[in-house]
Amino acid sequence: MPKNKSAVSRYYVIDACLVNKLKPFPTIEDLAKACSEKIRDGISTSTIEKDIREMKIARPIGYDAPIEYSKKHKGYFYAEQGFSISALQLADEEWEGLRYAANLLNQYAEIPVFKDFRQAIQKINTRFNLLIDMDESDSDKHVQFETGIAMNGYEWIGKIYPALRNRWLLKISYENIYKNEIKTYSMQPMLLKEHRNKWYIIGWVEARKDYLTFALERIQEIQTIEKKQKHRLDFNPEKFLQHSVGIMEADTVPEKVVLKITAPYHKLLQLEPIHRSQKIIEQKEKEIKVEIQVNINEELCKNILSFGPHCKVLQPQKLKKQIQEMIVNMNNLYK
């Protein structure tokens, strides 16, 4: 098979044109234009003529492609019905989707447990000619994926993931930044979760008789105890955080929270709900009242405060008081 990357890229573009039933019998000019647009480089018709000759050469040097020219239609076609040099015969938008997905997966290529992603993506990239430069940081300047500023804690995923799959125990040393201390926990990991570019592990801590959430970036050390634990029937990953805003778990009963949001954030909140349970109970031109069923925690308070003077807690009273106290404390900082 040809080794020239640009040539191989053109072969796949030519192949895509020849199997496109919506635009049959492409001319040499059509093929040159398609290659120029896909590869973002000027491709001459003489180059395309050479490519067609190369593609028609028998394997393993070429593709043994049955490309013929139709005098009647004044364009090229595959004489063998159903032929393609690619195992996947996808439409243009499907190729773009596959290329986008490969770029998305590539964002996690440096995370230890996902290190095989990079090799897999490279194989897919080579096999199906997605034209992804795996080593080019700005391979697509028009689509940028969100990435964390720091990668702290990602190195623990490689130990946590096997423990999750095998129901092993983990012994972790964990830093409590609020109490400025490091404590040791024996935990059965139940859920590995990403939230706002940070990773968390939720596990059963027997000593506390409770499920606790640990930020991977605060873990100092992990020891794996390869002893299979009983399957816990009381834990449902899909429901564990269903009443939480963010990653913080709570053993309290969810409460009805009513908020009044004024313009312009009243429109934003309809596009980006605070919680999946959110529903509008009153709507005016420049304000709305919404109701959510959630556990009241610190992340909920932070979310409410992020709206500044455009959000008011109407109920419950204890949350209203909690927000008032936080505002007073914030105000005292600037006196």
Order of alpha helices (4+ residues) and beta strands (2+ residues): alpha-alpha-alpha-beta-beta-alpha-alpha-alpha-beta-beta-beta-beta-beta-alpha-beta-alpha-beta-beta-alpha-beta-alpha
